[in-house]
Amino acid sequence: MVSRLQNPGRPGRWAGAAFLAGFVLLQLTNPPRTNPPPLPGHDLLASNAPPPDIAAALKAACYNCHSCETRWPWYSRVAPVSWWVAGHVKDAREVMNFSDWPHDQPSRVRKRWDRIAEAVEAREMPLPSYLWMHPESRLNGPQRARLVAWARQTADSGAR
């Protein structure tokens, strides 16, 4: 008869089972993935919409995190990645939410367009980590330049 100490496979099985049980229990801690209903007329594209190419770039590269129209990918349901994704979306919406555009506050709108121009020009946005899983969100050089120029022009004109 072989004792437990002589069978090296058994501790590995217990460790594997413990890891699997921990991973399964971890899934119970997933944060909520919500898309709050936007207020009618508050979305950036609802009024004073940008030109079609700018709107398309914003939708492709920005709206998934910076609006209430997040498309939650499959991996946003798997802890611990779900915590990271939900945290990024929450933070992104707090910084800039296109679904809650301050149409009636020109000074806030100007600041937002300035922020957009700075972040896009500095290649801070979209986040490189986001682009790994969302290559369709990449902005090429001309798209980036056009978006920056339009954001600056819009900020300077005081448009809402």
WOVEN-V78022 format. One record per pair of residues at least 24 apart in sequence whose ideal C-beta (glycine too) atoms are under 6 Angstrom apart, sorted by the first residue. I is the first residue (numbers start at 1). J is the second residue. D is the distance in Angstrom with one decimal. If there is no record, write none. Layout:
I|J|D ; I|J|D
//
This chain:
26|79|4.5 ; 27|79|5.4 ; 29|79|5.6 ; 30|79|5.3 ; 30|82|4.6 ; 31|86|4.1 ; 33|72|4.5 ; 33|76|5.7 ; 35|68|5.0 ; 35|70|5.5 ; 36|68|5.1 ; 38|68|4.7 ; 38|99|3.9 ; 42|100|5.5 ; 42|101|5.9 ; 43|99|5.1 ; 44|98|4.4 ; 44|101|4.2 ; 48|160|5.3 ; 54|150|5.1 ; 57|143|5.2 ; 57|147|5.2 ; 60|137|5.6 ; 61|126|5.0 ; 61|137|4.6 ; 61|139|5.4 ; 63|98|6.0 ; 65|89|5.3 ; 65|92|3.9 ; 66|92|5.0 ; 66|96|4.8 ; 66|98|5.5 ; 67|98|4.4 ; 67|99|4.4 ; 68|99|3.9 ; 103|160|4.7 ; 106|158|5.2 ; 109|160|5.2 ; 110|155|4.7 ; 113|151|4.5 ; 113|154|5.0 ; 113|155|3.6 ; 114|155|5.0 ; 116|151|4.6 ; 117|148|4.8 ; 117|151|4.0 ; 117|152|4.9 ; 120|144|5.7 ; 120|147|5.4 ; 120|148|5.3 ; 121|148|4.7
//
